[in-house]
């Protein structure tokens, strides 16, 4: 059975990152809400981060917190200044090996955060 693009979660509409706890980046994620019916279930939050001026990304996943369409997650054990990208995953993402990412921004619109 072929997967349709509609079976894979869209990139989030908006991702706001903040750091109120030392060494952690909190993510407030506004999920794409343009579904004509029920959105695909999300199994986890995918993220990529890298320190400013580095070329390689570290990737990971987080459990989904909050409720649709506003979900949350926290990346921990960090120190420095980072860029972050966030996507949503489900079983179809895993099968197709596809995740659509959105750049995380601070509340002031910058794409870097210091923790």
C-alpha positions as CSV (number, residue, x, y, z in Angstrom):
1,X,0.0,0.0,0.0
2,X,1.4,3.3,-1.0
3,X,1.5,6.2,1.5
4,X,-0.1,9.5,0.6
5,X,1.6,12.7,1.5
6,X,-1.6,13.5,3.5
7,X,-0.8,10.5,5.8
8,X,2.4,12.2,7.0
9,X,2.0,15.2,9.5
10,X,2.6,18.6,8.0
11,X,5.3,20.8,9.5
12,X,4.0,22.8,12.4
13,X,2.4,26.2,11.7
14,X,4.5,27.8,14.4
15,X,7.3,26.8,16.9
16,X,8.3,29.2,19.7
17,X,11.3,28.3,21.8
18,X,12.2,29.7,25.2
19,X,14.7,28.9,28.0
20,X,13.3,29.5,31.5
21,X,15.3,26.6,33.0
22,X,19.1,26.5,32.7
23,X,20.3,24.0,30.1
24,X,16.8,23.4,28.5
25,X,14.9,24.7,25.5
26,X,11.1,24.6,25.9
27,X,9.1,24.3,22.7
28,X,5.5,25.6,22.2
29,X,4.3,24.1,18.9
30,X,1.2,25.2,17.0
31,X,0.2,22.2,14.9
32,X,-1.0,22.6,11.3
33,X,-4.8,22.9,11.7
34,X,-5.9,22.9,8.1
35,X,-7.1,19.3,8.1
36,X,-10.5,18.7,6.5
37,X,-11.2,15.9,9.0
38,X,-9.2,14.3,11.8
39,X,-5.4,15.1,11.6
40,X,-3.0,12.2,11.6
41,X,-2.1,11.0,15.1
42,X,1.3,12.1,16.3
43,X,3.6,9.6,17.9
44,X,6.4,12.0,18.8
45,X,8.0,15.4,18.2
46,X,11.2,15.2,16.0
47,X,13.8,17.9,16.5
48,X,17.2,18.9,15.2
49,X,19.5,21.3,16.9
50,X,23.0,22.6,16.4
51,X,25.2,25.1,18.1
52,X,25.5,28.4,16.2
53,X,28.3,28.3,13.5
54,X,28.4,24.5,13.5
55,X,27.4,22.5,10.4
56,X,26.2,19.2,11.9
57,X,22.8,18.7,13.4
58,X,22.0,16.5,16.4
59,X,18.6,14.8,16.0
60,X,16.2,13.3,18.5
61,X,12.6,12.8,19.5
62,X,10.4,13.9,22.4
63,X,7.1,12.6,23.8
64,X,4.1,14.8,22.7
65,X,2.8,17.0,25.5
66,X,-0.2,19.3,25.6
67,X,-3.3,18.9,23.5
68,X,-4.1,19.5,19.8
69,X,-3.5,22.0,18.2
70,X,-1.0,23.3,20.8
71,X,1.6,20.8,21.9
72,X,4.8,21.1,23.9
73,X,8.2,19.5,24.5
74,X,11.6,20.2,26.1
75,X,15.1,19.5,25.0
76,X,17.4,19.2,28.0
77,X,21.1,18.9,28.9
78,X,22.3,21.8,26.6
79,X,24.8,24.6,27.1
80,X,25.5,27.3,24.5
81,X,23.7,29.1,21.7
82,X,21.5,26.9,19.4
83,X,19.3,26.8,16.3
84,X,16.4,24.4,16.5
85,X,14.1,22.8,13.9
86,X,10.9,20.9,14.9
87,X,8.7,18.4,13.1
88,X,5.9,15.9,14.0
89,X,6.1,12.2,13.4
90,X,3.7,9.2,13.2
91,X,4.1,5.6,12.0
92,X,3.7,6.8,8.4
93,X,6.6,9.2,8.8
94,X,8.7,6.3,10.0
95,X,7.7,4.1,7.1
96,X,8.2,6.8,4.5
97,X,11.3,8.2,6.3
98,X,9.9,11.7,5.9
99,X,9.6,14.5,8.5
100,X,8.6,18.1,7.6
101,X,10.5,20.6,9.8
102,X,9.8,24.2,10.9
103,X,12.5,26.5,12.2
104,X,11.9,27.3,15.9
105,X,12.0,31.1,16.8
106,X,12.1,32.9,20.0
107,X,9.2,35.2,21.0
108,X,11.1,38.1,19.5
109,X,11.5,36.3,16.2
110,X,15.2,35.3,16.3
111,X,16.3,31.9,15.2
112,X,19.0,31.4,18.0
113,X,18.6,30.9,21.7
114,X,21.2,30.8,24.5
115,X,20.8,28.3,27.3
